[in-house]
Amino acid sequence: MSEGQQVYLAFTIVVVWTLWTCRTVWREYRSRAVPTALSPSTLVVAYASQTGTAKALAEQKVAALQQQFPEVQLRALSELTLTDVQKVARMIFVVSTYGEGEPPDNGRRFYRQLLRLVADGVNLSHMGYEIVALGDRRYPRFCEFGIQLDAALQAAKAQRLQPMLKHDRMTQVTSDNVDDACVWQLTERSRLNGRASDGLYLLRLSTEQALPQWRAGDVLDVLPCYHPGSDAERPEHAPRSYSIASVPAEGQLLLIVRQQVNAAGQLGLCSGWLTQSLAPGAKLLGRVRRNTMCHLSDLQAPLLLIGAGSGLAGLRSQIAQRAQHADAGPIWLIYGERFPQKDVPLAQEIDQWLQRGVLRRVDRVFSRDAQAPAYVQSVISEKAAQVQEFLGQQGHVYVCGSYARMGTGVERSLRDAIGEQSVDQLLHEQRYHRDLY
């Protein structure tokens, strides 16, 4: 290569790099741009969403209302203050219910502020509102946060413009579930734990279609007992959601599924189908669903991963994502299972990540260890000072697993370990990610 060609090549590289940098900075600026100021004529569509469903529905509402209301704005509840609410004359709330009837993470702060406003006797009679509540009738507190939000707004004298509209996830089984889904093939299934525990299985899925693009933290909605190409015109059962355990760079989609067993010893509909009835080589329908609250954009920040059982799926995807980046930040993994002798899923892979430096530290605990039974929240309590030091000012916490059996205990332990204010700050800054079920 001549000297002139070398200079031209160097110049081209500099120009391309500069353009790419400018584009990245501009996209970051746009993503952080301050929304247009609110005024009395603004119609605000505000959402509280844990998995992205309420956000997607709110976005659809904004698109449908734009011609009729030119000043309509979409806001997450976490972006709103009570000053904002006191400015506008009309709001539409699209809210899901999380856990045992609580607000989603990006609705907690607003709801606490609203309750304080009610206690102080502030009057919102100038404002009319509508509520669209999302829930699941399989759980006892169906649309509970929507109900609580409505009660608080009524107590503040706000004007209900329409009766609350409740969406039941179980009734949303339409041909759309089939049209939007991808055909997957079960290429391999292997058991990850011992026979003394309910089966924990790793499923490897491939597709002949273009591999969907997802991020660590996203979910696969599976249509149980539905076989693509069969005579069935539509699925008979509502989709079941599973945390994706891999990233697209690995070229396949992984699931980690725990068999659900009822009191009579019968396997759950979908978990039994995926782990026992569905033969390797068979096909299924599954739709990748964005779970934006579980997306981590800052891969250099310290990451505390906490999970148990099939929650390993969400943890693995976060580790796999960081394993693709040489400059990724430190990861501390705290994982719980039942028996120490046989319940050590993905042990070889986790140990390799530890040796490579992808993982900084790994703590495994076992609830049925005859010598030292413990749960993941025990580690947080016992190592509170180390947890606080590890997280520092920029760290993220990612929790994946059972809401009732683990999630609530982890949050209590975190609040004891690093303080109420610190946990609330993690939530407000979207650095506390909960993929719980």
Salt bridges, closest charged atoms under 4 A:
GLU28 OE2 - ARG32 NE 2.54
GLU102 OE1 - ARG108 NH2 2.97
GLU102 OE1 - ARG434 NH2 3.11
ASP105 OD1 - ARG108 NE 3.72
ASP105 OD1 - ARG434 NH2 2.64
GLU130 OE2 - ARG90 NH2 2.51
ASP136 OD2 - ARG138 NH2 2.70
ASP150 OD2 - ARG160 NH2 2.92
ASP168 OD2 - ARG137 NE 3.58
ASP180 OD2 - ARG287 NH1 3.30
GLU188 OE1 - ARG204 NE 3.54
ASP198 OD2 - ARG338 NH1 3.85
ASP218 OD1 - HIS295 NE2 2.54
ASP221 OD1 - ARG169 NH2 3.89
ASP221 OD2 - ARG289 NE 2.75
GLU250 OE2 - ARG316 NH2 2.71
GLU337 OE2 - ARG258 NH2 2.65
GLU349 OE2 - ARG316 NH2 2.80
ASP351 OD1 - ARG364 NH2 3.40
ASP363 OD2 - ARG361 NE 2.91
GLU411 OE2 - ARG108 NH1 2.80
GLU411 OE2 - ARG415 NH2 3.09
GLU411 OE1 - ARG434 NH1 3.31
GLU420 OE1 - ARG415 NH1 2.69
ASP424 OD1 - ARG112 NH2 3.96
ASP424 OD1 - ARG415 NH1 3.10
GLU429 OE1 - ARG431 NE 2.79
